[in-house]
Structures are given as structure tokens and as C-alpha cells.
Amino acid sequence: MNKRVFFGCILFLLLLVGGCSTLRVSSDFNPTYDFTRLKTYAWLDDGKAVSSDARVNNDLIVERVRSAVESSLAAKGYVKTDAASADFVVSWLGAIDKKLQVESIDHFYSPYGYGALARDPYWNRGRGLRTTTAREYEEGTIIVDVLDPGQHKLIWRGSGTDRIGSNNSPEKVTRNINEAVSAIMASFPARSR
């Protein structure tokens, strides 16, 4: 019985942590394109200059994202090859934006019941009933593009946006990128055999 309780607690914690994710993903594709003929891929570029932001456009981040994309494509059955014989080409872009989160809290302390101070001019004099806080945070976006190799036209695009923590270790950054890219690539069709 103790093992079941222990594993139940572990499962609950995993669900709780998984439910706290702020990652938002979306994808779009050309519905007339025949994805069933895709088997091999190549990178569109050498992976440099994916962003004008130095925090994104560095060799460490570029290699982590490329590795995550390649792992996702390999898991779906696609094989990396040279650009001349590839069925599709892959590229990615990244950005980091500053965002502002504003929260307001109304305080309803009153001997007259819930919210009565807001209507009582005697008790309301000189007291603020609302507290507003603002927090600045960073949000990172990864966009993965899949293009037709001949025309270089976009046939599939996936994107993911999430909050970026500060002072993360290299291992945590790698894990976050892997999770984001995996979620982005989840809607890309698997290779038909």
C-alpha cells in the first residue's frame, strides 16, 4: 500500500508541475501540400544569424535548437541528408522580448461585510482599496519553418513562446529548449513509410 501512495504522490506532483507550464505553441501549414512524400531533410542555412539579438544568435543556443529539431525529426522517422537531395529544408528563428505583467488586488476589509468600504465615504477616506504591482519578465519565441526545397516556399510553420527564467544553468536551458521544440514539432506529420 505504501508504494501505491508514494507513486500516487509522484504522479500528482508531475501533473502539478506539468500544469504550471506557460509554453504556448501553434502551427500552420499548406493544406494542399503532399506531406506523405517527405522522407529526408536538410538545413536551409548554416544556422548563423537566426536573430539580431545576441542572446539568441550565439553558437550555444543555435546548436541546442538545431539538435532539438534534428532529434524531433529523427523521432518522426526523417533522415538528414545533403541539401541537393532533401525532400524539404528546415530553418528556425528566435527572439526574446520584454513583457510587463500588471496585477491589481482589491482589498475589501470592512465591518459591514464584503466590499462595503468601497461604498462608505467615511471609511474610504485616504485609504487605497486597490494595490497594483508590475513585474517585467522575458519571453522567448522559437519558430521552426519547413520549406519546399525547390521553390523555398513555406509549407509548415510551428512556433512556441514561453517565459524565460533568469540565471538558468546550461542543463536547464538545454532541457527547456528540448521541451519547447518537442512541443512545437508535435504537430508536424510523421514520415509515412
Secondary structure, 3 states (H helix, E strand, C coil): CHHHHHHHHHHHHHHHHHHCCCCEEEEEECCCCCHHHCCEEEECCCCCCCCCCCCCCCHHHHHHHHHHHHHHHHHCCCEECCCCCCCEEEEEEEEEEEEEEEEEEECCCCCCCCCHHHHCHHHHCCCCCEEEEEEEEEEEEEEEEEECCCCCCEEEEEEEEEEECCCCCHHHHHHHHHHHHHHHHCCCCCCCC
